[in-house]
Amino acid sequence: MSNKRKKYSPEFKAKVAIAALKNDETTAELAQRFGVHPTMIATWKRSLQEGAAEIFGKSQKTRKQVDTKIDELHRQIGQLKVENDFLSRKLGF
């Protein structure tokens, strides 16, 4: 027999977990509405609660990393442009 485990997208998991956090419906009602097992909803809800702080912390670290990478790439572009201009002049282009 083949394993027919269903895979859910991160967007779907987030949607269900946020609905569970709102507490407008019971877990059983959400399970019926979304067609997933209540245990899955509880797991996704817990993951969202535990990972929420990381989302805000990563954005600042990621922003700094991106800015650093952009600065490095601009430096490399400048260096390559100087080298290209030098070689163009030497070869007479």
N, C-alpha and C positions, 0 to 999 in steps of 0.2 A: 504494500500500500504506500502511496505517496503521501508526503506531508502536505496538507492543504491548509496550513496556517495562514490566516488572512493578515495582510500588512496594511497598516493605516499610515496616512501621510502625517507629517508633523503638524500641518495646518489643521487637519481634522482632530488630532489629539488635543491641540491647543483650544480649539473651539469647544470640545466636549469638556475639557478641564475647566475652562472659564465658566461654562454653564453650571458646572458642579460647584464652583466657588460662589456663585451668585445665590445658591440655596433657594431658588424659586421653585424648584421641583426636587423630588426625592431622587436618590440614586437609581431606584428601580424605574421610576418614570423616565429618567434620562436614558437608561439602558434600553428601554423599550423604544423611545423616540429615535435614538441614534443606531440601534441595532447592535449594541456591544454588551459584553458581560459587565455587571456591576463592579466586579473586582478590577477590571481594566480601568473603569472610570475612577475608582479610588486610587489606583496606582498613578494614573496620569495627573490627577488632582494633587497628590502628594509630591510628584516630581515637579509640578509647576510651582508649588509653594516653596519647595526646597531650593529650586533653581532661580527663583525670582531675583534674589539679591545678586546673583552672579551676572545677570543680564545688565544691571546698572553698573556694576563694577567693571565688566569687560568693555563697555563702550568707551570709557575713559582710557583704558590701556590700549585698546584697539586704535583709538583716534591718535594716540601718541605714536604707535607703531606705524600707522599709515603716514603720518606727517614725516616721520623719520625716513621712511622708505621713499617718499616723494622727494625729499631734499636730496637723498643719495642719488636718485635717478636723474634729477635736474643737474647735479654735479657731473654725472657721467655723460649726459647729453652735451654739456658745455665742453667737457674735455674732448669728446669725439668730434665736435664741431671744429674746435681748434686744430686737432690733428688732421681732419679732412681738408680744412682750408690750407694748411701747411703743405700737405701732399699735393693738393691741386696746383698750388703755386710752383712747387718743385717740378711737377711733371708738365707744366705749361698748359693746363686746361683752362 
